[in-house]
Amino acid sequence: MTYANANELRLFLRHPGAFTADETAQAELLLELAEGEIDDVTGQSLTLSTDTVVLDSPTRQDPWPQAPGTGSHMLILPRWPVTAVASVTLLGDDEPDEDLTFGKDHDYTWSAAGTLTRVNGWWPTNDRSVQVVYTAGHDPVPAGVKRIELRMAAAAWGNPMLLASESLGDHSRSFSAEALGMSMSDKDRKLLGLYRART
């Protein structure tokens, strides 16, 4: 599902009457392409969803000595804002997996900004050592983001063949994001920067 839908694009375009089946398909394609450009800028999808990820733990970046085999105090989740963490599991190579308990008096805490903090301990240093099931994103998607998607799709609507150029000799065609109207202004990029993934 895209941030905006075909009917919202129809209203944005002030299109008279309902879309035909072909127009609906074109609208959905343009919205999908616009959303892809937005996601490229933000580095993440902004739609609320539940994901399962397996993370590496970075080594600590502090000046204090650390015990061998210990990792960072914090892990950064790929997407934010985080609205729920269902489970955190330490994946063992030669040992059984260990399910951690949420809470400041237990194993870990989490923040809406997308960080997991190990309570009184450190995340392991093994690659792909922590599995997290969590929910992140926006519902609804922020209005400013939806506006950008609709504007980009509307700019492309007037180019039904989606062509950047066409020459008659040897009949060559080319396609580009700019021809689709999928380019963004500096103002758009600045706004989307508010939603950029934190890695």
Disulfide bonds with the S-S distance in Angstrom:
none
